[in-house]
Amino acid sequence: MLQENLNGYRREIAELHEKSQKMAATAQKHEQNIHTMTQDLWATYEKLTVSEQSRLNQEKGAMMAEQCNQNLLLTNLKSIQLSRYPSHNC
């Protein structure tokens, strides 16, 4: 009877050891997946940051061009105004 109990405990220990190893392998796979997903997330974030900076630079360039065009238009309007009303030179 003692031998049966001992054999039962040994089987139980072996089963628990096997389950523990399987759980450790599963945990390691999950950790690797998390690591991969984190790397992918950072890569996507970096691409998004570069893309946003590029978009902002393009927008800035467009705004500066628009400002130059508006300044040229204002200069032309002042020139027309001065040529039409030369006595109002202030």
C-alpha positions in Angstrom: 0.0 0.0 0.0 2.8 2.4 0.8 4.4 1.5 -2.5 1.2 2.3 -4.3 1.0 5.7 -2.6 4.6 6.4 -3.4 4.1 5.4 -7.1 1.0 7.6 -7.2 2.9 10.6 -5.8 5.7 10.0 -8.3 3.2 9.9 -11.2 1.6 13.1 -9.9 4.9 14.8 -9.5 5.9 13.8 -13.1 2.6 15.1 -14.4 3.0 18.4 -12.5 6.5 18.7 -13.8 5.3 18.1 -17.4 2.5 20.7 -16.9 5.0 23.1 -15.5 7.3 22.7 -18.5 4.4 23.2 -20.9 3.3 26.3 -19.1 6.9 27.7 -19.1 7.1 27.0 -22.9 3.7 28.7 -23.4 4.8 31.7 -21.2 8.0 32.0 -23.3 6.0 32.0 -26.5 3.8 34.7 -25.1 6.8 36.8 -24.0 8.2 36.4 -27.5 4.9 37.5 -29.1 4.7 40.5 -26.8 8.3 41.4 -27.7 7.6 41.1 -31.4 4.4 43.2 -31.1 6.2 45.8 -29.1 8.9 46.1 -31.8 6.2 46.3 -34.5 4.4 49.0 -32.5 7.6 51.1 -32.2 8.4 50.7 -35.8 4.9 51.8 -36.7 5.2 54.7 -34.3 8.5 55.8 -35.9 7.0 55.6 -39.4 4.0 57.6 -38.3 6.2 60.2 -36.7 8.3 60.6 -39.8 5.2 60.7 -42.0 3.6 63.4 -39.7 6.8 65.5 -39.7 6.9 65.3 -43.5 3.2 66.3 -43.7 3.8 69.2 -41.3 6.9 70.4 -43.3 4.8 70.3 -46.6 2.0 72.2 -44.9 4.5 74.7 -43.6 6.0 75.2 -47.1 2.5 75.6 -48.5 1.7 78.2 -45.9 4.9 80.1 -46.5 4.3 80.1 -50.3 0.7 81.4 -49.6 2.1 84.1 -47.4 4.6 85.1 -50.1 1.8 85.2 -52.6 -0.3 87.3 -50.3 2.6 89.7 -49.7 3.1 90.0 -53.4 -0.6 90.7 -53.9 -0.5 93.3 -51.2 2.5 95.0 -52.8 0.8 94.9 -56.2 -2.4 96.4 -54.7 -0.4 99.2 -53.0 1.4 99.9 -56.3 -1.9 100.1 -58.2 -3.3 102.3 -55.5 -0.3 104.6 -55.7 -0.4 104.8 -59.5 -4.2 105.5 -59.6 -4.1 108.1 -56.8 -0.6 109.7 -56.9 -1.7 112.7 -54.7 -2.5 110.4 -51.8 1.1 109.3 -51.2 1.3 109.0 -47.5 
